[in-house]
Amino acid sequence: MHIPARSKVYVIDSRRPFHHENIFEGEQIMILVDILVFFFLLYLTKSLTSDGFYYEERDGRGTAKYFKEKKKLWSTRRKNLLWKYYENAWYSISVYCHANARIMDRQSCKLTASMSSYNSWFPCVYVVNHFLQVTTEAYHDVCIDRMRPFIHRFSPRNSNAKADDLLRVSFEKELPLAMYSHWSLYRAMVVSEYFACKTRNWTQKGDSDVKHLLANLGLTLHETRQKFEAMTSTRRKEVMQTLEKEMTPPFASFIAHFGYSNRVNAADVARGMAVRLESPRRIPLVDRFESARDILNCFMKSHQNFSPLVKMVYNTNYFLMTSPQLSSNLRFQIGLECIWTLVASAVNQQEVLPLGPFFLHSSTHPLDDFMDSRHFIFLFTSFLQKAFATVRRSRDRTTKPIIVSLALHVVLIRSEDRSRFFDLLQAVMEIES
């Protein structure tokens, strides 16, 4: 990333060490941290150093055996700390998402009032992005208890106010179906974990079970196959109420209302940014980062004209004219269909095998550009776990974990180390059991 001269980048959610003099350029890249966390880590570091390196005589016990035991204890503590650090270094979500979101909102408070509504939208996208990888309960706890007060502070006094240049952010009930409002409801339900596992639509009779479910819900096949926005507003509300009762627990999300009619779901924005940032890997990371940042830049530059922003997120034709890449919406839809295909193949061909103390799925299908991202890998493994639990009736499915092995270019494990990895994994799990 090229940083313009006399500009600074502030990193809120950092996975790297705070003392970054030898890692990052220290003049223009700054890390914002909680001062209490910083002092705690500083105290912990001093404690480890004093316990491990200073060999002083303490009450006459300064023997070689004593120092050897102290050094061994310090080494064990150090390994545990490093393990906890590195296991969260690359493929985990932040456990401090609510704190980071509040930091972003507090920074918004210090900006001018005209910009507050726009900046309050960014923490919403940040928190909703974590929902895509955490439980619904944890997500709701963050949104309702910590985020909603900030959103109300930045919202217009008149919640029903509308104008061409007005942005309103609200927290409303939504369906946990990816991109459903800009896709056909039928396709969104088919690739959904909930409806796919309920109807087992990967089987021969799965399609008929889906149609039977739609009939029980009072939804016609014609209206579910058309674009969701093509329904009348009254019918859309009825459909949403029906699906809300069917899909539990309830879900809510942040909605950005642009002017009179345009609206964007924070979950869709987070999904679009994730697919732009993480795939395809053959594109340099800097280019992917800039592509994801374009969405946020469009928010700041839209002001009185929101149509480019809506097209940036959802409209395929706009992207085909302005960029060789597909739109975020279309890329995510294709990725979901790829996930469903891989899960259906794994379940139908019984590719999840019992292997001692765990179940193993070793994918034999090469992952394409749409699946070559952390976000889609998480979706695939979660979907596979639920689908496998649905079809396997043995009790051991609740006591054994499922291990998923993917292509080498994804997990980055050398072929000569792969067999050794599973041998060690099996040995460790047998010891723990």
N, C-alpha and C positions, 0 to 999 in steps of 0.2 A: 504494500500500500504506500503510495507516495503522499507524504504529508506536506502541505504547503508551508512555506517559510513563515515563521512567527505564528504558527498554529500549534495547538496542543490537543492530544487525544486523551480522554479520561476513561479508564477501564474500570467498570463497576464490578462485574462478575469475573474475577480472575481465577484461573486454576493453577497459576504458576506462583513461585515464591514471591514474597513482598520485596525482598532484597534482590532487585533485578538489575543491578549495575552491570553485570557481565552477561545479561541475557537480552535486555531491550536497550534501545537508545533512550537514555535517561533524561534528555532535555525536553522532548516533545511528547513522550508517552508517560502518563501519570496513572497510578493505581489508587483508587479511592477505597478505603477500608474502614471498618468500624474501629474506633480508637480502642474500645475495650478488648476486641479480639486481638488487635496488634500488641497491646501490653501483655495480654495473656501469653501469646506466643513468645514474646521477648523474655518474659519471666521463665517460661518453660525451657527455652534455649539456655538461659543462664544456669538454670537448675541442673540440666543435663551436663553442661560443660563442667560445672563445679564438682558434680558427683563423679564424672568420668575421667577427668584429666589431671586434677590436682591431687597428687598422692601425698597427703599430709598425715601425720600421725594423729590419731584421734583416740584419746583415752588409753594410750598404750597399745592399741590394736593395729599398729601400722606394720603388720607382717605381710610377707609376699602372698600368702594364701588369701588374706583379707582383700588386698588390692586386686588380686586375680578374680575373686568373686564379684567385687564391685565393678570391675571392667566388663565381666561377662553379663552382669545385670544391665549395665549401661548399653551394651551392644544389643541386648534383647529389646530393650525399650526403643532404641534407635531403629531397629528393623521394623518394629510394630508401627512406629510413626511413619516411616517411609512407605510401608505397605498401605496404610490408610491414605497416605497422600497420593500414591501412584494409582491406586485402584479407582480414584476419582479424577484422575488427571485428564483422561481423554474421552471416555465413553459414558460419563455419568452426568446427571443433572445437578444443579446447585441446590444444596439444602437450605440456602439462605435467600431463596427467590423472593420471599415476602419482604425481607430486609432490604434487598437491592431495589425492589420496586418502590419502597418508601423513600429510599435515597433519591431515586429519580424524581419522585413527586416533590420532595422537599426542594430539589433544585429547580423544579418548575415554578414553585412558589416565589422564588427569587427573581424570576424573569418578569417581563412586562405582562400586564393582564391580557393584552391582545394575543399573546402567544401561549397562554396557560392551557387553553383547551387543546391545542395541538400537541403540546408536550405531555399532557396527561394521558394522551392516547398511547404513547410509546410504552409506559409501564404496563398498560393493559395488554398489549401484544406480548410483552415479556412474560407476564404471569400466565397468560393463556397458553403460550408455548410450553410452559412447564406442565400444564394440564395434559397436554398430548403425551406426556411421559410419566405422569404420576397418577395417584388414585383421585377419583372425583371428590372424595371427602376432603382430602388435603387441599385440593384446589379451591373448593367452596369455602373452606376455613380461611384461606388467605384472602379471597375476594370479598367475602361478606364482612369479616372482622377488621380487615386492615386496608383494603383498597377502596371499597365503596365510599367511605367518608371523603377521600380525596377527590373522587369523581364528582360527587355532589358539590364539592367546593368549586370546581371548575365549570360546572354545567350552568347554562343560563338560568336566571331566576325564574323565568317562565318556561317550564319544561315542554310546553306545547308550542313554543315560539319557533317560527320557520322563516327563513330568508335565504336568498341566493348565496350569501357569503357567510352563513352561519354553520358552525360545526358543533354538534351536540354529541356527547358521549353518555351512554346509558348502560345499565346492567339489567338484562332482560332474560327471560326464559328462552332456551334454544334447544334444538334437537342435536344430540351428539352424533350426527351423521356428517361426514366430511364432505364439504362443497355441495350439499344437497340443494341449496337454494339456487345454484347456478348449474345444475345437472338434472337429469331425470331422477325422480324419486325412486323409481324401480331399480336403476343401476346403483344408486347410493345404498339402497337396502340390501341388494345382492352381495356387495363386497363388504358390508358391515359385519363386524365380529358377532354382534348380538343376533341379527337376523340370520346370518349364515349358519351359526351353530344351532339356532332354534329350529330351522327348517332342514338343516343338513343339505343345503342346495348343491353340494358337490356330488351327490349320489344321483342315480338314474331317476328316482322319483322326487328329487329335490325341487325341480322346477314346478311340478304340480303342487308341492307343499307350499311353495311361495305364493302361488295363485290362491290356494285355499286360505292362507293366512290373510292375504289382502281382502278376500271376500268376507272373512270374519271381522275384519276391521272396518268394513264398509267402504273400501276403496276400490274403485273400478280399475281394470287393467289399463284402460285408455288414458285416464288422467295421471296414472303413475308413470307411464312411459313418455309423456310429454314433459317439456321443461317446467320445472316447479313454478317459475315466475309467470308462466302462461295461465295458471289458474287465477280465478277471481280472488280478490282479497278476502272475501267472506269464506270461500272454500279453503283457502290456504290456512286461515285460522282454525277452521274445523279439522283439517288434516293434522295440523300441529297438535291440537288438543288430543286427538285420537292417539297419535304416536307418543305423546308425552305420558299418557296413561299406560301404554304398552311398554315403553322403555323406562326402566327404573335403575338406579335412583334418578331423580330429576336433575337437570343440568341447566346452567345459566351462563351467559357469556356477555362480554362487553360489545356494544354495537356503536359504531360511528355513523351518525346521521348527517348527510351532506345536503344542505339546502332543503328542498321540498320533498324529494322522492328517493334520492340515492342513499343507500345504506351499505356498510361493509362490516362483516363479522370479524372480530379480533382473531378468532380461531382460524378463519380462512387466511387472514394476513400472515399469521404465524406459520401456517402450513406452507404457504407460498414462499415465504422467506427461507424456511428450512430446506425446501427442495431446491431453491436457487443457490443456497450457500453450500450445500453438501454434495450436489451431483450436477453433472457427471465429473468424476475425478480426473478425467483426462484434460479438463479445462483447468488452467492454473488457478490456485486458490485466490490470488488477488483479483482475477476477473470474476470469480464467483462471489467474492465479498462485495465488489462494486455492483454486481447485478442485484444482490439482495438489498444493498443500501439504496438503490434507485427507488425502491418502494417507499422508504422513509423520506427520501428527498422529495418525492412527489407529494407527500403529505404537506411538507413545509412550503412548497412552491404553489400549491393549488389555490389557496385562499378563496378567490371568487369564481374559480372554474374547476369543478371537481370531476368533470368527465374524463380528463386524462388519467386521474388516479384510479377511477373505477375500471377503465380499460387496462391500466397497468396490471391490475390484480386478476381480472376476470376475462377480458376480451381477447380471444385468440387472434382475430384478424389484425388487431392493433399490433400485436407482437410480431406477427409474420411480416408486417411492413417495416417495423423499426428494429428488429433484432433477428438473427438467424435462429435463436432459441425459441422453443415453444413457450406459450404462456404458462405462468405458474399454475393456474387452474387446470389446464389440460395435462401438464406434466404430472400433477398429483393424482389426477384421475387414472392416468395410464399406470402409475405406480401402484395404486390400490388394486387395479385389475391384475397386475403382475403378481402381487402378493396373494390374491385369492387363487390364482392359477397354481402357484407353488404349494399353497396349503392343500388345495384339492388333490394335487398329484401326490403329496406326501401321505395324506390320509387314505386315499383310494388304493395306492400301491403299498400301503403298510410300510412306509420307510422310517417310521419311528420304532426302534427296536429296543427291547430290554437288554441291558448290558450290566449285569451285576447290580450294584447299588443305585444305578440311574438308568434313564432312558436316553438313547442317542439317536439324533437325526443328522445324518451326514448328507448334505445337499449334493445331488449329482447334476443339478441344473446350473449352467453358468448364469451369473447375475448380469443383467444388462445395465445400461447407464441409469435407468430409472430406479433401480434397486441398489445402486452402489452408493448408499448413504447411511449414516447412523440412524436417522429417523425412520427410514423404511425397514432397516434391520430390526429395530425395536418393534415396529408394527408387525413384522412377519413372525418374530419369535413369540410375541404375545398371542397373535391369532392362532399360530400352530399349537401352542399350549392349550388354549381353550377348546380348539377343535379336537385335539387328541383326547382331552378329558371327556368330551362329549361322546365319542365313539367307543372308548375303552371302558368297560364296566368293571374291570378287576379293581379290587380295593387298593392294590399297591400304587395306583396312580396318584393317590393322595399322600403317599409317604416317600416317593422317590422324585428327585428333581429331573428335569428334562434338559439335556445338553444339546445345543445346536452347533453343528460344524458347517461352515460356509466355505466359499471358494478362497483360495490362497491369497488372491489379490485384495480380499476384503479383510480377513483376519490377520494377514501378514505373519503367518507362522510358516517357517520353512518345512518342506516336505519331510526332511530327515528328523525334524523335531516333533512332528505331529503324533506319531505312534507313541513316542516317549511321553508326550503330554498326557494322552489318555491313560497310559499305564500308571503314571504318577497320580492322576486324578482319581482313578479307581482305587489305588492303594490308600490315598488320604481319606476317601469317603468310607472305605471299609474300616479304617481305624476309628473314625468318628462314630460310626454306627455301632 
